[in-house]
């Protein structure tokens, strides 16, 4: 059964357009309570979007209406909300964020009492139980039900765990995306006495991810070269992902991060079951690196939730995505940008290396392109079309080539990823898919 409102990472869309409205979230709370009857108290976190306070109020009011206590820990990263939900015995955690999207978008991610995202089946059950009353909330109703709690435990844990970074002198540029870590990130780096400069730390409600953050790595590269730093670190809006750049300004994405981590863990006999989890977006060069280094790997569907499901099923301690979601099961089953960043710094210190030297000894990326195709019609109908299926079957038979065509979890579009050792082969495949998809869609 296909979901109506939940995508690959919660519910997301343009604020004040259904379903990203106060009345929808108010009604959703009743459905959650009906679906999970034992819920008594929930914790809310949020990023810095101008619409977050209104959605927070609607959620708190909606839960109060069904007898559930709501606390908020204010502006925090998604991994901190996940941690606090489990640590302080909440029945549910709700993170208000649209991650890397622009400020006009918003949404929610829901975590169970273990700090893990709800399963597909849980989300389908919630959707099936929702009844729309379309209640209009007053500004008073949207604010009166919120109780603020100030939890600092996660920050303290990170500072203790990574105290080994004392004496690490490489200069760091820290991009906080005007988002969840705009205060917390620099605070932790200062507490660890790291040599850093930060930017994108002044959110105004409308500048989150604007020419900054993990989806704008060129900005990070330019800042690093301008400040003559050795390492660049860039989070997305809710800081569950991270991207790096080296001292030459070269971008280091999730595939390279996973390769560094996997080799480090294997060399220290800490890579449980000699296994990591990637996704179908993983670069062919990265996959070859794992084979050459005799590291086993499995590929999940795109989305950190699916990486986590496969990690749990196969008793794996490390997984992640090319986009920068990196999951350490020892820490939590949630992508965590700042934990990943500090772990990478620890490796650099222990090995006395620059980031470029670590990456130079890894792999060469196979040419790879991602194309987003906006549609008029339902993407599922195109994916089910025999012409598209035949194209996918044909591309599967091409040596050193990989094609992934999938529906977006948040927008009405198809995402086409093609990678091949040959640029001409890659571009010809893309042209063929675009032509047929646009023809089938009536463009």
N, C-alpha and C positions, 0 to 999 in steps of 0.2 A: 504493500500500500504506500502510495506517495504522500509526502507531507505537504500541507498547504502553506503553513506559516514558518515552520522551522526549516532552516537551510543546513548547510554543512557545519555552521558554527553559530547556532542560536537563531534568533529572529532579528532580521536587519532590514532596513529600508530608509526611505526619506522621511524625516520627521514631519508630523502633522498630515501625512498621507497614510491611509490604512495599509498595513495594520500598526504603524508606528504612531499611535495616538493614545492619549490618556485613557479614553474610554475602553480601548482594546485591552490595555494592560490591566485596568481595573477588573474587567470581565475575566481575563486570563487567570488572575489570582484565585477566583472562585473555582475555576476548572482545575487548577493545580491542587487545591484543597480537596476537591471531590475525587481526584485521581489518587492522591497520596494522603489518605485520611489522617495519618498520625502526625502530620506537621503541626507543630506548636509555636516554633519561633524560627525566623529566617533572618539572614544578614544581607544587607545591600551594600555594594560598592559601585563606584562610577568613575568615568574619566572626566575630562574637562569641557565637554561640549555644553553649549548654552542650553540645550534642551534636557540635560541630565536631571536637573532639579525637579522639573515638572514631571518627568517619568518616574523619578524616585518617589515623589509625593503620591502619584497615582497608584503605584505598587504598594506602598505602605498603607494607603487608605483602603485599597482593595483587599489586602490581607486582614486588616483590622475588621472589615465588614464580615469576614468569615471566621473571626475569633483567633487569628494568628498574630503573634507579636512580631513587629518589625524593628530591627536595629540597623543603623547604617554606620559604616566605618569611613564614610566620606570618599575623597579622591584617593584611590589606591590602584595598583596594577591588578590585572586579572589573576596572576599567580598569588598575590597577597590575599585577595578575596577568597580564592580557593583554599589557601592555607588557614585563614581565620575561620572559615566555615567548619573545617574539621577540628581545628585546635580548640575552639570554644563551644563545641557541641551544638552547633546549629543544625536544624533538620534540612535546611536548604540555603544555598547562597545564590544571589542574583547580581550579576555584574552588568551594569548599564554602560554599553559601549558599542561603537561600530568599528572598533579596531583601527585598521589603517585607512578607513574611508574618510572623506571630507566631513566637515562639521555639520553639514545639512543632514547627514545620515545619522541614525542612531539605532539602538536595538538592545537586546539582552542575551546573556549567556547564563544558563542555569546549571548549578552544581548540586550534587547530592550531599549527604552528610559526611561522606568520605572525601569531599573536595574534588570529585570527578564529575565531568559533564554527563548529563542525562543520556541514556541510550536512545537510539532511534525509536524503539518500542515505547519507551516512556513518553517521548515527545508526541508520538501518534496518539497515545491514550489521552494525553492532555488536550490535543486538538479535537478529538472525538467528543470530549465532555464540555467543550466551551459553548456557552449560551450568550448571545449578544444582547445586552440591555442598553448599550450606548448611553450610559449615565454621563451627564455633564458635571464635571467637578469644579467646585469653586476653588480659588487660590487658598482659602482657609482649609478646606478639606484636604488639599494636596500637601499641606505642611504639618498639620496638627498631629499626624500619626507617627512621626519619625523620632526615634530615640538615638542620639549619637553615642558611639562607643569609640574610645581611642586606644587601639591595639598597636603596640610597638614590637611585639615579640619577633616577628619575622625579620625586621631590620636588625635586631640584636643578635639573632641566630646567624645571619649572614656575616655580620661584623666579627663574631667570634670564630666562625668557621674559616674565614679567609684572612685572619690575622697574619697568616704566613706570608701575605703579600707585603708585609713591612720591609722596606728597603728596595722595593721595585721602583725603578726610577724612570722607566720609559714614559715619555710624555703622551698623554691620552687626550683625544678630543671626544667629548661626550654629547651626543645629540638626543635630547629628551622629547622631541616631537611636540612640544607644548602640550604634553599629555600627562598620563598618570604618574610618571616618575619625575615630574619637573622639580619637585622638592626632595623626594625620597632618594632619587638617584645620586645627585650631588652630595647629599648628606652622608650616604653610605661611603662614597668615594673619599670624602673628607675624613670620615672616621677611620678609614684604613690608611690615611696619610698618603694617598696616591697623587701623583703629579698630573693634574688634569685641568683642562679648560672646558666649559660647558656652554651650550647654546640651545635655543628653542626651549627655554625654561620659563617663559612668561606667557602663559595661556590667557586669552581674553574671551574664551568661549567660541571663537570663530576661526582661530588659527591652528587648531590641532591638525597635524600632518601636512600643513601648508608649506610646501617647498622645504620640508624637513622630514625626519623620520625614516624608517627602514625602507619605505617604498620610494624614497628620493635619495638614493645613495650618492649621486653625483655631488649633491650639496655637501655631504660628509667628506668626500674626497677633496673638494675644493677648500673646505675649512682646514683639513689636515695639512695640506700643502702650504696654505697661507700661514699657519701657526707653527710650521716645521715640527709637527708632532710625529710620533712613530706608530701610533695605533689610533684608529677611529672606531667608535662604537655608536651604533644608532638603533634606538628602540622604535617600535611603532606606538600608536596612540594609547594602547592599554598594556604595552610592555610584555606581551607574551611571546614576542619574537625579537630577534636582534640580528643585525648585519654589521660586518666589520669592514675596515679597509686597512691595508698595510702602509708602511712608511712611504711607499711610492704612489699612494693614492689608488691602488688597485683594489677593487671591491672583492670581498671574501664572503660568499653566500653560504647558505645552510649546508650544501653538499661538501664544501671545503671544511666547514666547522665540524661536521660529522666525521669526516675523514681524519682530521687532527685528533678528535676525541677518541675515535675507535682505535687508531694506532697507539695512542698513549695508553689507553686502558689495556689493550692486548699486550703491549710491551711490559706492563706492570702486573700481568696476570690477574686483571680485574674485570675483563670483559666476559661476563657470565655467559656460558654456553657458546662463546665465540660468535655472538650473533648481534646484529643491529637491524633496526627496521627503518626503511626509507619509504618513499611513495612512488607512484607511477610517473611522477614528474622528475625523479632523480636522473641526473645526467648520465649518459652512457659511459663517459670517462670516469665518473665516480664509481659506477658499478664495476668497471674493469679494475680500478684500484683495489676494491674490496676482494675481487677474485685473485688478483696478483699477490695480495697480502694474506691470502688464505683466511679471510674473514667472511663468515656466512652472513647472508642478508636475505630479507624478505621485503616485498613491496606491497604496501597497503593502498587503498583508495586515497585520493587527495583529501586532506583534512586531518588536523592533529588528533581528533577524536578517534579516527580509524587507525592511526599510528598507535595510539594508546591501547586500543582494543587488541591489536595484534601483539603488542609488547606483553600485555597481560597473559594472553593465550599461550605465548611461547616462552614465558619466563625470561624476558629480555630486559636489560637495564638501560639501554640507550636507543633512542629513536628520534626521528625528526624529519623536517621538510626543507626543501631547497629555499623556501621563503624565509627561513630563520626560526621556525618553531623547533626548539630542541627540548626533548623530554628526558629527564634523568629519573628513573623510578625510585632511586634512593632519596630523592628530594621530594618529588610529588608527581602525580600523573597529570601534569599541566605544563605546557610550554612556559618557560621562565627566562625572559631576556636578561635580567640582571644576574641570575645565578649562572647562566651560560657565560656571560661576559667575564665574571670573576673567575670562573673555572679556566677559561682560556688564558687569562692573565697569569694564573697560577702555573699553567703549563709553560708559558713563555719564560717565567722566572726560573722555574726548575731546570729548564733546558738551556737557559742563557741565550735564547735565540730571538731573532726578530720574526715578525709574523710572515714577512715575505720568504724567509728561508724555510720556514715550516711548510708553506704552501708550494714552494718550488719543487720540493721533493715528493709531491703527491701525485697529481695527474693533470693532463691537459683536457680541457673541456671540449666535448664534441659540439659542433655548431647546433644551436637549439633556438627555436623561435616559438613564442606564444602569441596567438592571435585571438582577440575577443570579437565575436560576431554578434551584433545586436539583431534581434529578431522581432518580427511582427506577431508570429504565431508561437504555439507551445513548442519549446525545444525538444520535448519527448517525442513528438510526432516525427521530427526530422531524424532523431537518433534511431527510431524504429523503422525508418524507410530502408527498403532493400538496396537502393542505390548507394546510400551511405554505408550500409553494412558491407557491400561488395568492395567499396573503396578501402575500408578498414582491413578487410581480408587480403586485398591485393598488397597493401603497404606492409602487412605482417610478413610477407614473403621476401621483402627487400632486405638484403644483408646490411648489417650495421645501421639499421634505421629503426626508429620507434615513433609511433603516432598515438596520441591520446586525444580523444574527443569527448568532452564531458559537459554536462549542464552546469551552469553556475548555481551555487547555493543561495545567492543573494540577489541576482539580477536576471532579467529575461534575456539571456544570451547563452551562446555556446562558446566554450574555451577550447581552442585547437592548439595542441602542442606537437611540434614535429622536431625531431633531431636526427641528424645523419652526418656521416663523415664527409659527405659531399654537399656543398652549398647548393649546387644546381638541383640535385635530387630533392633536397629539403624544400627549395622554393617551388619546384614543379608540383610537389605533393600539396603544398599549401594552396597554390593557385587552383588545382583541381578540386579540392575540398570547398574552397570559397565559392567557386563557380556553381557547384551543385547545391550547396546549402542556400545560397542566395536565390537560385532558381526555384528550389522547393519552397522557399519562404515567400516567394512572390515578389522579390525585389527586381 
